[in-house]
Amino acid sequence: MFTLKKQAGWMFGVLWGLGVFAVNAFAGGGPIATAPHVPDPVGKRPAKTVAIHFEAKEFTGPIADDVTYDFWSFNGTVPGPIARVRAGDTVEFHLSNHKDNSQPHNIDIHAVNGPGGGAAVNTAKPGEEKVFTWKALAPGLYVYHCAAGAIVDHISNGMYGLILVEPEGGLPKVDREYYVFESEFFAEVNGGKAEFSLQKGLEEHPEYVVFNGRQGALMGDNVLKASVGETVRIFFGNIGPNGISSFHIIGEIFDKVYVEGAIGGTVNRNVQTTVVPSAGAAIVEFKVDVPGAYTLVDHSIFRVAKGAIGQLVVEGEEQPKVFRAGK
């Protein structure tokens, strides 16, 4: 039997550091969860009014082993939380800006039908809270991001995440769901400090390309987990800000891909790699047939060396009829 303790993994010769950001500070923040976790499915509940609370928070945290970065975030995590509602819900969205922040912040939610995706009415100065209300009209997986001031600064420094709008009746049931988000960081590194570089952004030369906010966020003690025979759904986002992602899991085939996160649109089947544009998303589903360690990558493969790597560890009995060494 393959178990997590036995897995050695292979990492293209690169060993990444471990660590995760702070847990979600808003236990009562609504139907939200911190990556790689996902809120509970909406099921068959009727549409209702849902309150969601976000706080813009600037903080310093690790981006790589022995290297820190000054992040701008929602709820103190990069990426920000994933929120989950259903089509027909009325969403009362609260955005507060921590009093110690240096910048005004807002939020542009791609699921919103309205000026600026809400950003036109929710810019908050440090110490302020803004509230706006919107109706979720179209099911799908959507990106949100800050759009205040110099937008490139706010996006590049970590202010983004996903919101899922489920269809009436919910999505089909699966065994496990995870939230994975890819992002580039344009930085100059001096000793143990990485600092945002506008010039690197203009030249499209990221220092880091990572899953879930830092190198090693989905490695070591933080790998995703599943058991043989289970169906896994990954809500995958890509902010860019510049790069298109080629999301792939080595040793797996996506049984379903909801293209560009659209629910009710094209669902591709038996997909090896799916392309996710900047500020875009995709939903992938697959059954895990064989135990082992499966590597998540952006198959623009040099990005692995910059941090775009993670692992899914599958435990359970060997399946020699599906896969084995030798004859």
ABEGO torsion letter per residue (X at the ends): XBBAAABAEBAGGBBBBBEBBBBBABAAAEBBBBOABBBBBAEABBBBBBBBBBBBBBBBBBABBGBBBBBBBBGGBOBBBBBBBBBGBBBBBBBBBBAABABBBBBBBAABBEBGGGAAAABBBBGBBBBBBBBBABBEBBBBBBABEBAAAAAAAGBBEBBBBBBBGEBBBBABBBBBBBBBBBBBBBEABBBBBAAAAAAGBBABBBBGGBBGAABEAABBBBBBGBBBBBBBBBAOAABBBBBBBBGBBBABBBBGGBBGBBBBBGBABBBBBBGBBBBBBBBBABBEBBBBBBABAAAAAAGBBBBBBBBEBBBAAABBBEX
